Amino acid sequence: MKLKGGVITQIKAFLMKFSKKEKQGKQPKVKELSKRTANIMTYGFLLFFVFIGFIGLVRAISLSSQVNSLKNKVADFETTLTDSANQTSTLDVSRVQYYMTNFIYAYINYDKESAEEREQTLQGYYAFDSSSYTEELNETRTLKSQRVISVEEYKSYDLAIVKVGYEVSGNSYVMNLAVPFKIKDGLLTIVSLPYSLADNLYQGESKSFEKNDSSDLVKLSSSETDSIKDFLEVFFDKYASSDETDLKLVMKEPVLMGGSYQVDTIDNSTALFYEGDDGQKVVQVSVTFTDKNTTDKHTENFTLYLSQSDNGWIVEKLYNYFKN
């Protein structure tokens, strides 16, 4: 028995040498490792989204800046187009010169045989009916020279001033002719009668300058109207003679006609006498002048703004057309 038990013990001891022993180590801290990983992942995602948001914001700001820049360029381009269009319609001096050359040729040249044809030609230049205005030409008149010396822009019209040389009965004369016109779609139209200026002053569809026909006009009293009619005779005599010193007595800022004219008639029958917005007295009247050198007659339209002075009336402003 003793032998048997000892053998078994030895066999067990021998087999134990070949058996796998479990290694003992530390238990993994599953809980702590998972929490750390979760924190890293959470903060990583947050940082990623913040970064993406920042990039998006930068791109949005950049895109907005580009859009604003594009809008400004478009606005500048439109402004350039508008300015170019305005210059084409109102500042094309070459076109004005060409138009005035043809008009002045028709306006100045006159002989009795072609008077009717001349009148029809001129009507094609006017935006108004010229047959109602007086123009008496007694002698043949021949154009010798012409030159546009100024093109002036005003709020509601433009004005070409043309120096004209002409001959009547063998005598030569020179005058400055002011021609009010409008330009629309590249076409010119004369909107009021031409008028003469002293030397020191400088075909489309448009509405002509007509007398003020507003129903809201406050007409002047008969006594004021009669007083102004008397004043107009004095004023236009001084205006035609163009004595600046004399004209200063009845006009705030003298405008000289040239000195070679005299008043023929003042059309008081169609004149308009009314009160302006600022209380000034306003007169719209047509006056026919006679050229003292040639005895030719022509009509000009006027709008006068008057105020009373110690000695009567004084012209505050003068317009060589019917201003509304």
C-alpha positions in Angstrom: 0.0 0.0 0.0 2.7 2.4 0.8 4.3 1.8 -2.5 1.1 2.3 -4.4 0.4 5.6 -2.7 3.8 6.9 -3.3 3.6 6.1 -7.0 0.4 8.0 -7.5 1.8 10.9 -5.7 4.8 10.9 -8.0 2.7 10.6 -11.1 0.5 13.6 -10.0 3.7 15.6 -9.3 5.0 14.8 -12.8 1.8 15.7 -14.5 1.6 19.0 -12.7 4.7 20.1 -14.5 2.8 20.1 -17.8 -0.4 21.7 -16.7 -1.1 25.4 -17.8 -1.0 27.8 -15.0 -3.2 30.9 -15.2 -1.3 34.0 -15.0 -2.5 36.3 -12.4 -2.6 40.0 -13.3 -4.4 43.1 -12.5 -8.1 43.3 -13.4 -8.8 45.7 -16.3 -10.4 48.9 -15.2 -13.2 48.7 -17.8 -15.2 51.5 -16.2 -12.5 54.0 -16.1 -11.2 53.3 -19.7 -14.7 53.6 -21.2 -15.3 57.0 -19.5 -12.1 58.4 -20.7 -12.7 57.3 -24.3 -16.2 58.8 -24.2 -14.9 62.1 -23.0 -12.2 62.1 -25.7 -14.8 61.3 -28.3 -17.3 63.9 -27.0 -14.8 66.7 -26.9 -13.4 65.7 -30.2 -16.8 65.9 -31.9 -17.5 69.3 -30.2 -14.2 70.7 -31.4 -14.9 69.3 -34.9 -18.4 71.0 -35.1 -17.0 74.3 -33.8 -14.3 74.1 -36.4 -16.8 73.4 -39.2 -19.0 76.3 -37.9 -16.1 78.7 -37.9 -15.2 77.7 -41.5 -18.8 78.2 -42.5 -18.9 81.6 -40.9 -15.8 82.7 -42.6 -17.1 81.5 -46.0 -20.4 83.2 -45.4 -18.7 86.5 -44.6 -16.5 86.2 -47.7 -19.5 85.4 -49.9 -21.5 88.4 -48.5 -18.5 90.6 -49.2 -18.3 89.3 -52.7 -22.1 89.9 -53.2 -21.9 93.4 -51.9 -18.9 94.1 -54.2 -20.8 92.7 -57.1 -23.8 94.9 -56.3 -21.6 98.0 -56.1 -20.0 97.1 -59.5 -23.4 96.7 -61.1 -24.6 100.0 -59.6 -21.5 101.7 -60.9 -22.0 100.2 -64.3 -25.6 101.3 -64.4 -24.6 104.8 -63.3 -22.0 104.8 -66.1 -24.6 103.8 -68.6 -27.0 106.4 -67.4 -24.4 109.1 -67.5 -23.4 108.0 -71.0 -27.0 108.2 -72.1 -27.5 111.6 -70.6 -24.3 112.9 -72.3 -25.5 111.5 -75.6 -28.9 113.2 -75.3 -27.9 116.5 -73.8 -24.2 117.1 -74.3 -23.7 116.0 -77.9 -22.4 119.4 -79.1 -21.6 118.1 -82.5 -25.2 117.1 -83.1 -26.4 120.5 -81.8 -24.1 122.3 -84.1 -25.3 120.2 -87.1 -28.9 120.9 -86.3 -28.4 124.6 -85.7 -26.5 124.9 -89.0 -29.5 123.7 -90.9 -32.0 125.7 -88.8 -30.0 129.0 -89.1 -29.7 128.6 -92.8 -33.5 128.3 -93.1 -34.2 131.0 -90.5 -31.9 133.8 -91.8 -32.1 133.3 -95.6 -35.2 135.1 -96.9 -36.7 136.3 -100.2 -40.3 137.0 -101.1 -40.5 134.4 -103.8 -39.7 131.5 -101.3 -41.3 133.0 -98.2 -44.0 130.4 -98.0 -41.6 127.5 -98.4 -39.4 129.1 -95.7 -42.3 129.3 -93.3 -43.1 125.6 -93.9 -39.5 124.6 -93.4 -39.2 126.5 -90.1 -42.5 124.9 -88.8 -40.7 121.6 -89.1 -38.2 122.8 -86.5 -40.7 124.3 -84.1 -42.7 122.5 -81.4 -45.3 125.3 -81.6 -47.4 126.9 -84.2 -45.3 129.8 -85.5 -48.1 131.3 -87.6 -49.6 133.1 -84.6 -46.4 135.2 -84.2 -45.4 138.3 -86.1 -42.5 138.3 -88.5 -42.3 140.9 -91.2 -39.3 140.8 -93.5 -39.2 143.5 -96.1 -35.9 142.9 -97.9 -34.0 139.9 -99.1 -31.8 138.6 -96.3 -28.7 136.4 -97.0 -26.8 134.3 -94.6 -23.0 135.0 -94.7 -21.6 133.2 -91.7 -22.7 131.3 -88.6 -21.0 129.7 -85.6 -22.3 128.1 -82.5 -20.5 129.9 -79.7 -22.2 128.4 -76.7 -24.5 125.5 -75.7 -26.0 126.1 -72.2 -27.9 123.6 -70.1 -30.8 124.6 -68.0 -33.2 122.6 -65.9 -36.1 122.3 -68.4 -34.3 123.1 -71.7 -31.0 123.8 -73.5 -29.9 127.0 -75.2 -27.8 127.3 -78.3 -26.2 130.8 -78.9 -25.2 131.3 -82.5 -23.2 134.2 -83.9 -24.7 135.0 -87.3 -23.4 137.2 -90.0 -25.9 138.3 -92.7 -26.5 140.8 -95.5 -29.5 143.0 -96.3 -29.5 145.4 -99.2 -25.7 145.2 -99.5 -25.1 146.0 -95.9 -23.5 143.5 -93.5 -24.7 142.8 -90.0 -23.8 140.5 -87.1 -26.0 139.3 -84.2 -26.1 136.7 -81.5 -29.2 134.5 -81.9 -30.3 132.5 -78.9 -32.3 129.3 -79.8 -34.1 127.4 -76.9 -34.4 123.7 -77.7 -34.9 120.3 -76.1 -33.3 117.1 -77.0 -35.2 113.8 -76.7 -34.1 110.4 -78.0 -31.3 112.1 -79.9 -33.6 114.5 -81.7 -33.8 118.2 -81.3 -36.8 120.5 -81.3 -37.0 124.3 -80.9 -39.4 125.0 -78.0 -39.6 128.8 -78.1 -38.9 131.6 -80.5 -35.3 132.5 -81.1 -34.2 135.8 -79.6 -31.3 138.3 -79.9 -28.6 138.7 -77.3 -25.8 141.3 -76.9 -22.3 140.2 -77.8 -21.2 139.8 -74.2 -23.7 137.1 -73.5 -23.5 134.0 -74.2 -36.1 117.6 -84.9 -38.0 115.6 -82.5 -41.3 115.8 -80.5 -41.4 118.0 -77.4 -44.0 120.1 -75.7 -43.5 123.8 -76.4 -43.3 126.5 -73.8 -46.9 127.7 -73.5 -48.5 130.3 -71.2 -49.4 129.1 -67.8 -53.0 127.7 -68.1 -53.4 126.4 -64.5 -56.9 126.8 -63.1 -55.4 127.7 -59.7 -53.8 131.0 -60.9 -54.6 134.0 -58.8 -55.2 136.8 -61.3 -54.0 140.3 -60.4 -56.5 143.1 -59.8 -57.4 145.4 -62.6 -55.5 148.3 -60.9 -52.3 146.2 -60.6 -52.7 145.0 -64.2 -53.1 148.5 -65.5 -50.1 149.7 -63.5 -47.9 146.8 -64.8 -49.0 147.4 -68.4 -47.7 151.0 -68.1 -44.5 149.7 -66.7 -44.0 147.2 -69.5 -43.9 150.0 -72.1 -41.1 151.7 -70.2 -39.2 148.5 -69.4 -39.2 147.0 -73.0 -38.1 150.4 -74.4 -35.1 150.3 -72.1 -34.6 146.5 -72.8 -34.5 147.1 -76.6 -32.1 150.0 -76.4 -29.8 148.0 -74.1 -28.4 150.9 -72.1 -27.1 149.0 -69.1 -27.1 152.0 -66.8 -30.6 153.0 -67.8 -31.8 149.4 -67.5 -30.6 149.0 -63.9 -33.3 151.4 -62.9 -36.0 148.9 -63.8 -34.2 145.5 -63.7 -32.3 143.9 -60.9 -29.8 142.1 -63.1 -29.8 143.7 -66.6 -29.9 141.5 -69.7 -28.9 143.3 -72.9 -30.6 142.7 -76.2 -27.9 144.3 -78.3 -29.1 147.8 -78.9 -30.2 147.6 -82.6 -33.9 147.0 -81.9 -36.9 149.0 -80.9 -40.3 147.9 -79.6 -43.0 147.6 -82.2 -45.9 146.1 -80.2 -46.5 144.6 -76.7 -49.3 142.1 -77.0 -51.3 143.0 -73.8 -54.4 141.4 -75.2 -53.0 137.9 -74.8 -50.7 138.7 -71.8 -51.2 136.8 -68.5 -50.9 138.7 -65.2 -51.0 136.6 -62.1 -49.5 136.1 -58.6 -46.6 133.7 -58.2 -46.1 131.2 -55.4 -43.9 133.5 -53.3 -46.2 136.5 -53.7 -44.3 138.0 -56.7 -46.3 139.4 -59.6 -45.8 137.4 -62.8 -46.3 138.5 -66.4 -46.2 136.3 -69.5 -46.2 138.4 -72.6 -45.2 138.4 -76.3 -43.4 141.4 -77.7 -42.6 142.3 -81.3 -39.4 144.1 -82.0 -38.2 146.0 -85.1 -34.6 145.8 -86.3 -33.6 149.4 -86.7 -31.0 148.5 -89.4 -33.3 146.5 -91.6 -36.9 147.3 -90.4 -37.5 143.6 -90.1 -39.8 142.5 -87.3 -39.8 139.4 -85.0 -41.7 138.3 -81.9 -40.2 137.1 -78.6 -41.9 135.6 -75.6 -41.2 136.7 -72.0 -41.9 135.7 -68.4 -41.2 138.5 -66.0 -41.1 138.3 -62.2 -41.9 141.7 -60.7 -41.7 143.3 -57.3 -42.7 146.8 -56.2 -40.1 149.4 -55.4 -40.3 153.0 -54.2 -40.5 154.2 -57.8 -43.0 151.6 -59.1 -42.1 148.1 -60.4 -38.8 146.4 -60.9 -38.0 143.2 -62.8 -36.5 140.6 -60.4 -36.1 137.9 -63.0 -36.5 137.7 -66.8 -37.0 134.5 -68.9 -37.1 134.6 -72.7 -39.8 132.0 -72.8 -43.1 131.1 -71.1 -42.0 129.6 -67.8 -44.4 127.4 -65.9 
